[in-house]
Amino acid sequence: QVQLQESGPGLVKPSQTLSLTCTVSGASVTTRDYAWSWIRQSPGKGLEWMGVICYDGTTYYSPSLKSRTSISRDTSKNQFSLQLNSVTPEDTAVYYCASTLRVSTGPIPDYWGQGTLVTVSS
């Protein structure tokens, strides 16, 4: 049983950096049993996978977002975070952190946070 909770500002101005943190309970962000992802949902694009950080700290990003996205972790706090630079109103979305079991083979994460709405507006 893994539980995830997103936190961070709900309003970001254009050109600034969107920063969110996911607090994890029920598992460690350092174990190889899981991978830890950020996903967002907007009316225009639906669900969009943004990136993932693996047990050893290796990261992978969506090609469309790689240049602006950074995922990191804080092992002492059992958290992982998202930074999205140079945001525009098109980045307005509900942002989810999620976790996928290593033994899973499908594309859908096994555990999801409740999501947090981030609005990009001046």
C-alpha positions as CSV (number, residue, x, y, z in Angstrom):
1,Q,0.0,0.0,0.0
2,V,1.6,3.2,-1.3
3,Q,0.1,6.6,-0.6
4,L,1.2,9.8,-2.4
5,Q,0.3,13.4,-1.7
6,E,1.1,16.4,-4.0
7,S,1.9,19.8,-2.5
8,G,2.9,23.2,-3.8
9,P,1.6,26.5,-5.1
10,G,-1.7,26.5,-7.1
11,L,-0.9,29.6,-9.0
12,V,2.3,30.3,-11.0
13,K,3.0,33.3,-13.3
14,P,4.1,32.9,-16.9
15,S,7.8,32.5,-17.4
16,Q,8.3,31.3,-13.8
17,T,9.0,27.8,-12.5
18,L,6.4,25.4,-11.4
19,S,7.5,23.4,-8.4
20,L,5.6,20.6,-6.7
21,T,6.6,18.0,-4.1
22,C,5.2,14.5,-3.7
23,T,5.3,13.0,-0.2
24,V,5.4,9.2,-0.1
25,S,4.3,6.8,2.6
26,G,4.1,3.0,2.6
27,A,7.3,2.6,0.5
28,S,10.7,4.2,0.2
29,V,11.7,6.2,-2.9
30,T,15.1,4.4,-2.8
31,T,13.8,0.9,-3.2
32,R,14.0,-0.7,-6.6
33,D,10.5,-2.1,-6.2
34,Y,9.0,1.2,-7.5
35,A,9.5,4.0,-10.0
36,W,8.1,7.5,-9.3
37,S,6.4,9.6,-11.9
38,W,4.8,12.9,-12.6
39,I,1.7,13.0,-14.9
40,R,-0.6,15.9,-15.7
41,Q,-4.1,16.3,-17.1
42,S,-5.5,19.2,-19.1
43,P,-8.6,19.5,-21.3
44,G,-6.5,20.0,-24.4
45,K,-4.1,17.1,-24.0
46,G,-5.7,14.7,-21.6
47,L,-3.3,12.6,-19.5
48,E,0.3,13.4,-20.3
49,W,3.3,11.6,-18.8
50,M,6.0,14.0,-17.9
51,G,8.8,12.0,-16.5
52,V,10.0,9.4,-13.9
53,I,12.8,8.9,-11.4
54,C,13.9,5.4,-10.7
55,Y,15.3,3.7,-7.6
56,D,18.9,4.7,-8.4
57,G,18.1,8.3,-9.2
58,T,18.0,7.8,-13.0
59,T,15.5,10.1,-14.7
60,Y,13.6,9.9,-18.0
61,Y,11.5,12.7,-19.4
62,S,8.9,13.2,-22.1
63,P,10.6,14.4,-25.2
64,S,8.2,17.4,-25.5
65,L,9.0,18.5,-21.9
66,K,12.6,17.4,-21.4
67,S,14.2,20.8,-21.9
68,R,12.0,22.3,-19.2
69,T,11.5,19.5,-16.7
70,S,13.6,18.3,-13.8
71,I,12.6,15.5,-11.3
72,S,14.6,15.0,-8.1
73,R,14.2,13.2,-4.8
74,D,14.9,13.9,-1.1
75,T,15.6,10.5,0.4
76,S,15.7,11.8,4.0
77,K,12.2,13.1,3.6
78,N,10.9,10.3,1.4
79,Q,9.8,12.8,-1.2
80,F,10.3,13.5,-4.9
81,S,9.7,16.7,-6.7
82,L,8.9,18.3,-10.0
83,Q,10.3,21.5,-11.5
84,L,8.9,22.8,-14.8
85,N,10.6,25.9,-16.1
86,S,9.4,28.8,-18.3
87,V,5.7,28.0,-17.9
88,T,2.9,29.3,-20.1
89,P,-0.8,29.2,-19.7
90,E,-0.8,26.0,-21.7
91,D,0.9,24.3,-18.7
92,T,-2.3,24.8,-16.6
93,A,-3.3,21.3,-15.6
94,V,-4.0,19.0,-12.7
95,Y,-0.6,17.5,-11.7
96,Y,-0.4,14.0,-10.3
97,C,2.5,12.1,-8.7
98,A,2.3,8.4,-9.2
99,S,4.2,5.2,-8.6
100,T,4.6,2.0,-10.7
101,L,5.7,-1.4,-9.4
102,R,8.9,-2.8,-10.9
103,V,7.0,-6.0,-11.8
104,S,4.2,-4.1,-13.7
105,T,4.3,-4.2,-17.4
106,G,1.5,-1.9,-18.4
107,P,1.7,1.9,-18.9
108,I,-0.7,2.9,-16.1
109,P,0.8,3.6,-12.7
110,D,-0.3,1.4,-9.8
111,Y,-0.7,4.2,-7.3
112,W,-1.7,7.9,-7.7
113,G,-1.9,11.0,-5.6
114,Q,-5.2,12.9,-5.6
115,G,-3.8,15.5,-8.0
116,T,-3.4,19.2,-7.5
117,L,-4.5,22.0,-9.9
118,V,-1.8,24.4,-11.0
119,T,-3.0,27.5,-12.9
120,V,-0.5,29.5,-14.9
121,S,-1.8,33.1,-15.2
122,S,-0.6,36.6,-14.7
